[in-house]
Amino acid sequence: MTDLTPISPLGAAAPRVDSLGSITITEVTNRALASVAQRKGGSVSAGFKTLGFAGAPDVCEMLEANGHRAWWMGPDQWLVDAEFDTSGTWAKAVKEAMGDAASITDQTEGFCRFDLSGPLCVDLLQRLCGLDSDQMQVGAAQRTQLHHMACVVIKTEAGWSVLGAHSSAGSLHHALLEVAVGLH
């Protein structure tokens, strides 16, 4: 049997961390993701409550509960994350919570995530996308084009999370690094 070694979206054995002056860019690889698509006539509110949330996140909103995060992606669509474990059961747990109200898809390998911290992150984001990042409050989650790539930008207590397509991880990372270097 072949021994497989997991790699990060950037192709390394460990997540990459770049500190450029006052900005830190951290590749995040320890989160499992599941998409929730509400079915016609269904209601996912009870399912989100089963997972510990107050309800389904509203438009441009991210909610946190029990170490999980959920955010709005579009009409009747959300992403929900949790700490990654090797059993790969997060999507199954979300499906059990949602029942027949929603279709659930494991998205763990579909996205890459970079967490940004430091006082110049707003400046970095303003150079890469059209969001009013200086106006975003903790718990805001917005879809945007970041350097011509579809992304989600989330404002958290610790800073910012930027999620993009797994296949664009290298390009997204390069764009973040390039602007961070230019700010210093």
C-alpha positions in Angstrom: 0.0 0.0 0.0 1.2 3.5 -0.8 2.1 5.7 2.1 0.5 9.1 1.5 1.8 12.2 3.1 -0.6 15.2 3.5 0.6 18.5 2.1 -0.6 22.0 2.6 -2.3 24.0 -0.3 1.1 25.6 -0.8 2.7 22.2 -1.2 4.6 21.9 2.0 4.5 19.4 4.9 3.7 22.2 7.3 1.7 25.4 7.0 3.7 28.4 5.9 4.0 31.5 8.1 5.4 34.7 6.7 6.2 37.7 8.9 6.8 40.9 6.9 7.3 43.8 9.2 4.0 44.2 11.1 2.0 41.8 9.0 1.9 38.1 9.5 0.4 35.8 6.9 -0.4 32.3 8.2 -1.5 29.4 6.0 -4.3 27.5 7.9 -4.6 23.8 7.3 -6.3 22.5 10.4 -9.9 23.3 9.6 -12.6 21.0 8.0 -15.2 22.7 5.8 -18.7 21.7 4.8 -21.1 23.6 2.5 -24.7 23.9 3.4 -27.3 24.5 0.6 -30.8 24.8 1.9 -33.3 22.8 -0.1 -36.5 24.3 -1.5 -39.0 24.4 1.2 -36.4 23.6 3.9 -35.2 25.5 6.9 -31.7 25.2 8.2 -32.1 27.3 11.3 -32.7 24.3 13.6 -29.7 22.5 12.1 -27.5 25.5 12.8 -28.8 25.5 16.4 -28.0 21.8 16.7 -24.4 22.7 15.8 -24.4 25.3 18.6 -25.1 28.5 16.6 -27.8 31.0 17.3 -29.3 30.3 13.8 -28.2 30.5 10.2 -25.7 33.4 9.6 -27.3 36.4 7.9 -26.1 38.0 4.7 -22.4 39.0 5.0 -22.2 37.5 8.6 -20.0 35.0 10.3 -21.0 33.3 13.5 -18.9 31.4 16.0 -19.9 28.6 18.4 -18.2 25.7 20.1 -15.0 26.3 18.1 -16.9 26.2 14.8 -17.5 29.1 12.4 -20.3 29.5 9.9 -20.7 32.2 7.3 -23.0 33.2 4.6 -21.9 32.5 1.0 -25.0 33.3 -1.0 -28.7 33.0 -1.0 -29.5 29.8 1.1 -25.8 28.8 1.1 -23.3 28.8 3.9 -19.9 27.3 4.8 -19.3 25.8 8.2 -15.9 24.9 9.6 -14.5 22.9 12.5 -11.2 21.7 13.8 -9.9 19.1 11.3 -9.6 15.5 12.5 -8.3 12.6 10.5 -11.6 10.8 10.6 -13.1 13.2 8.1 -16.5 13.2 9.8 -17.3 17.0 9.9 -19.5 16.9 6.8 -21.3 13.9 8.2 -22.0 15.7 11.5 -23.3 18.8 9.6 -25.6 16.5 7.5 -27.0 14.8 10.6 -27.7 18.3 12.1 -29.4 19.6 8.9 -31.4 16.4 8.1 -33.4 16.8 4.9 -33.5 20.6 5.0 -30.1 21.0 3.2 -27.6 19.3 0.9 -24.2 19.0 2.4 -20.8 18.7 0.6 -17.4 18.2 2.2 -15.3 21.2 1.0 -12.2 20.6 3.2 -9.9 20.3 0.2 -11.8 22.8 -1.9 -10.5 25.9 -0.2 -7.3 27.4 1.1 -7.2 29.9 4.0 -4.7 32.5 5.1 -5.0 34.3 8.3 -3.7 37.9 8.4 -2.7 39.8 11.5 -1.1 43.1 12.2 -2.0 46.8 12.1 -1.5 47.2 8.3 -3.9 44.4 7.3 -6.7 46.9 6.4 -4.2 48.7 4.1 -3.2 45.3 2.5 -6.8 44.4 1.9 -7.6 47.8 0.4 -4.9 47.4 -2.1 -6.1 43.9 -3.2 -9.9 44.1 -3.2 -12.8 46.5 -3.3 -14.1 45.9 0.2 -14.4 48.7 2.7 -12.3 46.6 5.0 -11.8 49.6 7.4 -15.5 49.5 8.0 -15.9 45.8 8.6 -16.8 44.7 12.1 -15.8 41.5 13.8 -18.1 38.8 12.5 -18.4 40.3 9.0 -17.8 37.9 6.1 -17.9 39.1 2.5 -17.3 37.6 -0.9 -15.1 39.6 -3.1 -12.5 39.5 -5.9 -9.1 39.7 -4.4 -6.4 40.2 -7.1 -8.8 38.7 -9.7 -9.6 35.6 -7.6 -12.9 34.9 -6.0 -12.4 34.9 -2.2 -14.2 35.3 1.1 -12.8 37.8 3.6 -13.8 37.4 7.3 -13.1 39.9 10.1 -12.3 38.0 13.3 -11.2 39.0 16.8 -7.6 38.0 15.9 -7.5 39.8 12.6 -8.6 38.5 9.1 -9.2 35.3 7.3 -9.0 35.1 3.5 -10.4 32.0 1.9 -9.9 31.2 -1.8 -9.9 28.2 -4.1 -7.4 25.5 -3.2 -6.2 25.5 -6.8 -5.3 29.2 -6.5 -3.4 29.0 -3.2 -0.1 29.9 -4.7 -1.4 32.9 -6.6 -3.4 34.1 -3.6 -0.4 33.7 -1.3 1.8 35.5 -3.8 -0.6 38.5 -4.0 -0.8 38.8 -0.2 3.0 38.6 0.1 3.6 41.1 -2.8 1.4 43.7 -1.2 2.7 43.1 2.3 6.3 43.7 1.1 5.2 46.9 -0.6 3.7 48.2 2.6 7.1 48.0 4.4 
